[in-house]
Amino acid sequence: MKVILAVDENWGIGKDNQMLFHISRDLKHFRYLTYGNIVIMGRNTYESMGKALRGRENLVLTRNKNYKLNDARVFVDYKDLLAYIKNSKKEIFVIGGEQIVDLFLPFIDEAIITKIFSSREADTFLHNFDEDPNFKKIDQSEIYRENEVDFKFVKYRRK
């Protein structure tokens, strides 16, 4: 299982259920890696997008037992979700938010992080993989620039 998210300099990922940055190259990178695979998200993340991501199997975890969706599979227990994906041949990506990443962190083997060299006010933060002794940085891209913002793609793997 992998996590894939963009973070600012303080590991912020969102404010008021919205992404902090909209960087075309990052969104294309996200789509390229997740397309044809499974994405796991919380209800707030799903609702912030307004619909399921095309070309991916969308799994939504929520505490609301009455929550129903036509374009995504809903789970109220993370253990049921884990059982559902257990034998999948597809790659599994956790795409947010903060509580969902924290919940699935013990099962995450790899983190694909877009590190943005800027900061914005955030109310949602990602686990800091730079400070986690169980993960090591295994790859990083060159630094890109788009819309006056510098960023790079960094990959971490569980030791």
Stockholm file with secondary structure:
# STOCKHOLM 1.0

chainA/1-159         MKVILAVDENWGIGKDNQMLFHISRDLKHFRYLTYGNIVIMGRNTYESMGKALRGRENLVLTRNKNYKLNDARVFVDYKDLLAYIKNSKKEIFVIGGEQIVDLFLPFIDEAIITKIFSSREADTFLHNFDEDPNFKKIDQSEIYRENEVDFKFVKYRRK
#=GR chainA/1-159 SS CEEEEEECTTCEEEETTEESCCCHHHHHHHHHHHTTSEEEEEHHHHHHHSSCCTTSEEEEECSCTTCCCSSSEEESCHHHHHHHHTTCSSCEEECCCHHHHHHHGGGCCEEEEEEESSCCCCSEECCCTTSCTTEEEEEECCCEEETTEEEEEEEEEEC
#=GC SS_cons         CEEEEEECTTCEEEETTEESCCCHHHHHHHHHHHTTSEEEEEHHHHHHHSSCCTTSEEEEECSCTTCCCSSSEEESCHHHHHHHHTTCSSCEEECCCHHHHHHHGGGCCEEEEEEESSCCCCSEECCCTTSCTTEEEEEECCCEEETTEEEEEEEEEEC
//
